[in-house]
Amino acid sequence: MCLPIRSPKSASRDGAGAGPHLALVAVQIIFGTWPVVGKIALRALPSTGLVAIRAVGAAAAFFVLLRLRGRLVVPRRGDLARLALYSLLGVVLNQFLYVKGLALSTAVNAALLSTTIPVFTLLVATLLGYERVSARAVVGTLAAAAGVVYLVDPLRADFSGDKTVGNFLLVANTAAYGAYIAVSQDVFRRYGALAAMSWVFLFGCLACAPVGGYYLSQVPLQQVGWAIWLAVVYIVLVPTVGAYYLNAWALERVAPSTVAVYIYLQPLFAFALAPLVLGAEEGWGRRNTVAAALIFAGVAVVTLRARTRVMEEISEHPDALGH
């Protein structure tokens, strides 16, 4: 049988509890490991080629998982167009703009500019009527953003003229990903995270494979070592399939702005793990503690806002739980 198409009401009921929030924390930890492992893979593979491998590998993995769960779901024609748009925003533009922007800018700039993702998410969701702006959401988002800015230290950022193009691409990346989070919730709720993500990555690999394949064809792949291929397998299965699925699963159940604000945890986890993974000299200090307090406070404020809104909806419509 085909997998069921779920209604927004049923998805909201499923979202009660801490599950989506734990999933979002896991997503940020997973995404925090991707740059470290990505550096290993990029020693032998071109960046565009790695993007193509991520998209094609993830699409194949998602469809295998979908087949194990039941028959393939073919969305309605209008939803196929939406899924193609979400793929463009969340996979194609997100991947290519970030990789190229990072190459032309700096890691510190990328970390600072990533703070605009929740801002773009809230802005797009509000303009399209998906969410209502509240003072609590704005305060929480700004507090978490301040924590990230303080953590990475703006004085280390390089916004000189030769970094302008890279910085522009990084901002375009955050706008595309923020819009993806803001507009994709409805389709994830109706088809489920697994089915929807399968189609998102199918469209993504159709766009990424030709470009990435061209650059991969210029690399002697037979000379690539096993450590590089292990890194590639990890990148496909964990920071791509695992993280994107968990993010979509959580997005079925909580507001887009809540999903987006958890992104602020990524640099915090990265800074905490760097001394352990890379042997960095700098350990956890006062700056990390202050930044952590701001980030966790901001996330808590936005999360509390989401929980409060759900409780209000339940109190206003208690009969909805019985349907």
Sequence and secondary structure as in RCSB ss.txt:
>XXXX:A:sequence
MCLPIRSPKSASRDGAGAGPHLALVAVQIIFGTWPVVGKIALRALPSTGLVAIRAVGAAAAFFVLLRLRGRLVVP
RRGDLARLALYSLLGVVLNQFLYVKGLALSTAVNAALLSTTIPVFTLLVATLLGYERVSARAVVGTLAAAAGVVY
LVDPLRADFSGDKTVGNFLLVANTAAYGAYIAVSQDVFRRYGALAAMSWVFLFGCLACAPVGGYYLSQVPLQQVG
WAIWLAVVYIVLVPTVGAYYLNAWALERVAPSTVAVYIYLQPLFAFALAPLVLGAEEGWGRRNTVAAALIFAGVA
VVTLRARTRVMEEISEHPDALGH
>XXXX:A:secstr
 B     HHHHHHHT SSHHHHHHHHHHHHHHHHHHHHHHHTTTS HHHHHHHHHHHHHHHHHHHHHHHSB    
 HHHHHHHHHHHIIIIIIHHHHHHHHHHHS HHHHHHHGGGHHHHHHHHHHHTTSS   HHHHHHHHHHHHHHHH
HH GGG    GGGHHHHHHHHHHHHHHHHHHHH HHHHHHH HHHHHHHHHHHHHHHHHHHHHHHHTTS GGG  
HHHHHHHHHHIIIIIIIHHHHHHHHHTTS HHHHHHGGGHHHHHHHHHHHHHT  S  S HHHHHHHHHHHHHHH
HHHHHHHHHHHHHHHH GGGGG 
